Amino acid sequence: MNRIIPLLLCILAFGCGSRQTAPQERISDYVDPFIGATTVGYEAGKTFPGAASPFGMVQLNPNTVTGGDNGSGYSYENTTIEGFAMTQMSGIGWFGDLGNFLTMPTTGELKVVAGKQEQPEAGYRSRYDKATETAKPGYYSVNLTDYGIRTEAIATPHAGMLRFTYPESKTSRIQIDLARRVAGASAWQTVRVIDDHTITGRMECTPNEGGWGNGGGKALYTVYYYTQFSRPLKNSGVWSADIPDGQERRLDDVVSDAYRQIVEKAKIIRNVKEYEGKHLGFFTEFETSADEQVLMKTGISFVSEEGARKNLEADIPHWDFDKVREQTRTLWDKALGRITVTGGTDEQRTIFYTALYHTMIDPRMFSDVDGKYIGGDRKIHSTGSFNKRTIFSGWDVFRSQMPLLTIISPDVVNDLINSLVTLADESGKGYLERWEFLNAYSGCMVGNPAISVIVDAYMKGIRSFDVDEAYKYAALTTEKFGNGERGFTPDNPLWKGGISTTLEHAYTEWCMAEFARALGKSGDYSMYIKRSQSYRNLWDNKAHWFRAKNEKGDFIPETKLGRLHENYGAVESNPYQQGWFVPHDVNGLAELMGGREAAIADLDTMFINTPANFLWNNYYNHSNEPVHHIPFLYNRLGEPWKTQYWSRFVCTHAYKTGVNGLIGNEDVGQMSAWYVLAASGIHPVCPGETRYELASPLFDRIVWNLTNGKTFTVNVSNNSAENVYIQSATLNGQTYNRCYIDHADIVNGGTLELVMGDSPNTKWGVE
């Protein structure tokens, strides 16, 4: 490896740009919500640019496309907008969901279908002026050129507001497509006019009409709304399409010509006070003078119309758009201010704070301002001491995002654990879901990541949840899905992920052992610590790597690609990538490989063969989660300078500004959380331990402003694009020769001093 370092350092230096020190006015100024906002190609981050608040219920976002693998509702290269939705998912695949309460300002003839990208004039969709498109934390604006309407959107935790600036028009309009939903439709909608400024209603969404996983994600939820208009409802009404019984309304159906022709025949009924149906829309019309502004504000709830009303009244009790915008921006400044960085380039700070921003979309608020939420039993519950949260992309986020939040937002982690544990109880399922979506047990991906999150939090002192209940459901989950007495998970004709599943279960069985040990459950500890070694049962000495087994316990033949064969026993990866996932027993893995030197040589091979652009590949495939801990394994294997080198290299080459700034799905905060941690110079290998590996910080100074009122500061001397190697360190004034730091050292506050250089110090940090 040393022979290639000079060349790679040249590449690294070239990519860094000039260093800047002039700070922006506010932290939120650094955030660019357009980073990753595309659904096209390998660099499809699938983020959204719309308005949101930190971990809020509402995401008021422009939607450019319905159908397809388009969970964010938006893709930068699209040239038209079909409306602005109140809910949205961030950075996910599997076709997505939400995109509810789609609102569009229009003029002229009332059209009841969105129309097509290539022919927007056939519907209410509009072209837009890309040069006017602006996105900031909590705010979005754009000019809709077909109508000459400027649209601005802001969001609060439970509500959103739209401000439309109209041209002179006899027939200006706000119309709301209540049936619309990403990758499908809502099953049933209602609307009721409360007074001359207010409407309320609901949108019922079920798996039968697509949505999450095109129905496979089992999404079952209702969005309630309470909406007020600044202009009176003097000329309003609904459109209602007669959807035949048996008509499919899933992913591809709702964008088909056949379905569009059905909706085009919708009845338009004016001056109606109440209506419901399978495909319903609402509109209000009025005359406007040039540059006249009309506002609309909406509270949503997943509980009731009353909850939506309370949410709106609590969050936006007035019509001062700019005041709300500033309040949400202040929320973001406070949230982003949990970590402050100095040094680096403007581009690096933009990437950093945008990444931090993306880690604060989910897990989002699911309970109302009064604490009520809809439970897994479809009944109304009250949270009491926590906020109910939802959207837990467990397989992704247990690796980086949740460990990050244990430092900067322990209250959110605590909320999430309470939410997962109460769901296991209320639903009657009796186990912890790995990919939870609005109470749905989607079953997406593999492993038992909720156990990792619970144990990691408990070991770090985050314990404001029912520990006994958490342990009970964690144990039941392990018994239901773990490797068990058989000691491995086999492949079968319907399931080809035995290596991934076996290794991930072995890890969470180790987590269970640690949990049991901490709670004094010695018998359980003995059982689980033995099971944590089950990863060894898939090791093939002949192949010198992990191989999948069938139900009989026989190894399944490999192809000529060997461990580079994608999906041979491995989920969204190959055995080479997945095989490094033994975070709880790195020494044991190295032993199987022939010792530390052999393991290090194999790691070197992985990185040397990785393309510098880090797009999807068979080696270090940063585009997907199974490899995210691998750069930090060098610390565990005795060559920490390689962790320093490669973590810095990945930060510099795999993350950029612009819509193509991410090299894969954002995955609900995981991709960005990796960057935040690595660029700050720390990252865990094994959540459930309190240890973070020290790496090579991008910035000269990183200050962690903790929720307990303390600060942890990392000062980095002699830092540059070339000086990526730690030469020496002190912690609170004392010489520090460890390549890792404990969670307690961070949350107790203090100062870590790192001195950097352009060549490895092979003596520092070596255990």
QUIWO-V228640 format. One record per residue. N is the residue number from 1. OMEGA is omega as a letter, one per 30 degrees, with the letter a starting at -180 (none if undefined). Layout:
n={N | N}
omega={OMEGA | OMEGA}
This chain:
n={1 | 2 | 3 | 4 | 5 | 6 | 7 | 8 | 9 | 10 | 11 | 12 | 13 | 14 | 15 | 16 | 17 | 18 | 19 | 20 | 21 | 22 | 23 | 24 | 25 | 26 | 27 | 28 | 29 | 30 | 31 | 32 | 33 | 34 | 35 | 36 | 37 | 38 | 39 | 40 | 41 | 42 | 43 | 44 | 45 | 46 | 47 | 48 | 49 | 50 | 51 | 52 | 53 | 54 | 55 | 56 | 57 | 58 | 59 | 60 | 61 | 62 | 63 | 64 | 65 | 66 | 67 | 68 | 69 | 70 | 71 | 72 | 73 | 74 | 75 | 76 | 77 | 78 | 79 | 80 | 81 | 82 | 83 | 84 | 85 | 86 | 87 | 88 | 89 | 90 | 91 | 92 | 93 | 94 | 95 | 96 | 97 | 98 | 99 | 100 | 101 | 102 | 103 | 104 | 105 | 106 | 107 | 108 | 109 | 110 | 111 | 112 | 113 | 114 | 115 | 116 | 117 | 118 | 119 | 120 | 121 | 122 | 123 | 124 | 125 | 126 | 127 | 128 | 129 | 130 | 131 | 132 | 133 | 134 | 135 | 136 | 137 | 138 | 139 | 140 | 141 | 142 | 143 | 144 | 145 | 146 | 147 | 148 | 149 | 150 | 151 | 152 | 153 | 154 | 155 | 156 | 157 | 158 | 159 | 160 | 161 | 162 | 163 | 164 | 165 | 166 | 167 | 168 | 169 | 170 | 171 | 172 | 173 | 174 | 175 | 176 | 177 | 178 | 179 | 180 | 181 | 182 | 183 | 184 | 185 | 186 | 187 | 188 | 189 | 190 | 191 | 192 | 193 | 194 | 195 | 196 | 197 | 198 | 199 | 200 | 201 | 202 | 203 | 204 | 205 | 206 | 207 | 208 | 209 | 210 | 211 | 212 | 213 | 214 | 215 | 216 | 217 | 218 | 219 | 220 | 221 | 222 | 223 | 224 | 225 | 226 | 227 | 228 | 229 | 230 | 231 | 232 | 233 | 234 | 235 | 236 | 237 | 238 | 239 | 240 | 241 | 242 | 243 | 244 | 245 | 246 | 247 | 248 | 249 | 250 | 251 | 252 | 253 | 254 | 255 | 256 | 257 | 258 | 259 | 260 | 261 | 262 | 263 | 264 | 265 | 266 | 267 | 268 | 269 | 270 | 271 | 272 | 273 | 274 | 275 | 276 | 277 | 278 | 279 | 280 | 281 | 282 | 283 | 284 | 285 | 286 | 287 | 288 | 289 | 290 | 291 | 292 | 293 | 294 | 295 | 296 | 297 | 298 | 299 | 300 | 301 | 302 | 303 | 304 | 305 | 306 | 307 | 308 | 309 | 310 | 311 | 312 | 313 | 314 | 315 | 316 | 317 | 318 | 319 | 320 | 321 | 322 | 323 | 324 | 325 | 326 | 327 | 328 | 329 | 330 | 331 | 332 | 333 | 334 | 335 | 336 | 337 | 338 | 339 | 340 | 341 | 342 | 343 | 344 | 345 | 346 | 347 | 348 | 349 | 350 | 351 | 352 | 353 | 354 | 355 | 356 | 357 | 358 | 359 | 360 | 361 | 362 | 363 | 364 | 365 | 366 | 367 | 368 | 369 | 370 | 371 | 372 | 373 | 374 | 375 | 376 | 377 | 378 | 379 | 380 | 381 | 382 | 383 | 384 | 385 | 386 | 387 | 388 | 389 | 390 | 391 | 392 | 393 | 394 | 395 | 396 | 397 | 398 | 399 | 400 | 401 | 402 | 403 | 404 | 405 | 406 | 407 | 408 | 409 | 410 | 411 | 412 | 413 | 414 | 415 | 416 | 417 | 418 | 419 | 420 | 421 | 422 | 423 | 424 | 425 | 426 | 427 | 428 | 429 | 430 | 431 | 432 | 433 | 434 | 435 | 436 | 437 | 438 | 439 | 440 | 441 | 442 | 443 | 444 | 445 | 446 | 447 | 448 | 449 | 450 | 451 | 452 | 453 | 454 | 455 | 456 | 457 | 458 | 459 | 460 | 461 | 462 | 463 | 464 | 465 | 466 | 467 | 468 | 469 | 470 | 471 | 472 | 473 | 474 | 475 | 476 | 477 | 478 | 479 | 480 | 481 | 482 | 483 | 484 | 485 | 486 | 487 | 488 | 489 | 490 | 491 | 492 | 493 | 494 | 495 | 496 | 497 | 498 | 499 | 500 | 501 | 502 | 503 | 504 | 505 | 506 | 507 | 508 | 509 | 510 | 511 | 512 | 513 | 514 | 515 | 516 | 517 | 518 | 519 | 520 | 521 | 522 | 523 | 524 | 525 | 526 | 527 | 528 | 529 | 530 | 531 | 532 | 533 | 534 | 535 | 536 | 537 | 538 | 539 | 540 | 541 | 542 | 543 | 544 | 545 | 546 | 547 | 548 | 549 | 550 | 551 | 552 | 553 | 554 | 555 | 556 | 557 | 558 | 559 | 560 | 561 | 562 | 563 | 564 | 565 | 566 | 567 | 568 | 569 | 570 | 571 | 572 | 573 | 574 | 575 | 576 | 577 | 578 | 579 | 580 | 581 | 582 | 583 | 584 | 585 | 586 | 587 | 588 | 589 | 590 | 591 | 592 | 593 | 594 | 595 | 596 | 597 | 598 | 599 | 600 | 601 | 602 | 603 | 604 | 605 | 606 | 607 | 608 | 609 | 610 | 611 | 612 | 613 | 614 | 615 | 616 | 617 | 618 | 619 | 620 | 621 | 622 | 623 | 624 | 625 | 626 | 627 | 628 | 629 | 630 | 631 | 632 | 633 | 634 | 635 | 636 | 637 | 638 | 639 | 640 | 641 | 642 | 643 | 644 | 645 | 646 | 647 | 648 | 649 | 650 | 651 | 652 | 653 | 654 | 655 | 656 | 657 | 658 | 659 | 660 | 661 | 662 | 663 | 664 | 665 | 666 | 667 | 668 | 669 | 670 | 671 | 672 | 673 | 674 | 675 | 676 | 677 | 678 | 679 | 680 | 681 | 682 | 683 | 684 | 685 | 686 | 687 | 688 | 689 | 690 | 691 | 692 | 693 | 694 | 695 | 696 | 697 | 698 | 699 | 700 | 701 | 702 | 703 | 704 | 705 | 706 | 707 | 708 | 709 | 710 | 711 | 712 | 713 | 714 | 715 | 716 | 717 | 718 | 719 | 720 | 721 | 722 | 723 | 724 | 725 | 726 | 727 | 728 | 729 | 730 | 731 | 732 | 733 | 734 | 735 | 736 | 737 | 738 | 739 | 740 | 741 | 742 | 743 | 744 | 745 | 746 | 747 | 748 | 749 | 750 | 751 | 752 | 753 | 754 | 755 | 756 | 757 | 758 | 759 | 760 | 761 | 762 | 763 | 764 | 765 | 766 | 767}
omega={a | a | a | a | l | l | a | l | l | l | a | a | a | a | a | a | a | a | a | l | a | a | l | a | l | a | a | l | a | a | l | a | l | l | l | a | l | l | a | l | a | a | a | l | l | l | l | a | a | a | l | l | a | l | a | l | a | l | a | a | l | l | a | a | l | l | a | l | a | a | a | a | a | l | a | a | l | a | l | l | l | l | a | a | a | a | a | l | a | l | a | l | l | l | l | a | a | a | a | l | a | a | a | l | a | l | l | a | l | l | a | l | a | a | a | l | a | a | a | a | l | a | a | l | l | l | l | a | a | a | a | a | a | l | l | l | l | a | l | l | a | l | l | a | a | a | a | a | l | a | l | a | l | a | l | a | a | a | l | l | l | l | a | l | a | l | l | a | l | a | l | a | l | l | a | l | a | a | a | l | l | l | l | a | l | a | a | a | l | l | l | l | a | l | a | l | a | l | l | a | a | l | a | a | a | l | a | a | l | a | a | a | a | a | a | l | l | a | l | a | l | l | l | a | l | a | l | a | l | l | a | a | a | l | a | l | l | l | a | l | l | a | a | l | l | l | l | a | a | a | a | a | a | l | a | l | a | a | l | l | l | a | l | l | a | l | l | a | a | l | l | a | a | a | l | a | a | l | a | l | l | l | l | a | a | l | l | l | a | l | l | a | l | a | l | l | a | l | l | l | l | a | a | l | l | l | l | l | l | l | l | a | l | a | a | a | a | a | a | a | a | l | l | l | a | l | l | l | l | l | l | l | l | a | a | a | l | l | l | a | l | a | a | l | l | l | l | l | l | l | a | a | l | l | l | l | a | l | a | l | l | g | a | l | l | l | a | a | l | l | a | l | l | a | l | l | a | l | a | l | l | a | a | a | a | l | l | a | a | a | a | l | a | a | l | a | l | a | a | a | a | l | l | a | l | l | a | a | a | l | l | l | l | l | a | l | l | a | a | a | l | l | l | a | a | a | a | l | l | l | a | a | a | l | a | l | l | a | a | l | a | a | a | l | a | l | l | a | l | l | l | a | a | a | l | l | a | a | l | l | l | a | l | l | a | a | a | l | l | l | a | a | l | l | l | l | l | a | a | a | a | l | l | a | l | l | l | l | a | l | l | a | a | a | a | a | a | l | l | a | l | a | l | l | l | l | a | l | l | l | l | l | l | l | l | l | a | a | l | a | a | l | l | l | a | a | a | a | l | a | a | l | a | l | a | a | l | l | l | a | a | l | a | l | l | l | l | l | l | a | a | a | l | l | l | a | l | l | l | l | l | a | l | a | a | l | l | a | a | a | l | a | l | a | l | a | a | a | l | a | l | a | a | a | a | l | l | l | l | l | l | a | a | l | a | a | l | l | l | l | l | l | l | l | l | a | a | a | a | l | a | l | l | l | a | a | a | a | l | a | a | l | a | a | a | a | a | l | a | a | a | l | l | l | a | a | l | l | a | l | l | l | a | a | a | l | l | a | l | l | a | a | a | a | a | l | l | a | l | a | l | a | l | l | l | l | l | l | a | a | a | l | l | a | a | a | a | l | l | l | l | l | l | l | a | l | a | l | l | a | l | l | l | a | a | a | l | a | a | a | l | l | l | l | a | a | l | l | a | l | l | a | l | l | a | a | l | a | l | l | a | a | a | a | l | l | a | a | l | l | a | l | a | l | a | a | l | l | l | l | a | l | a | l | l | a | l | l | l | a | l | l | l | l | a | l | a | l | a | l | a | l | a | l | a | a | none}
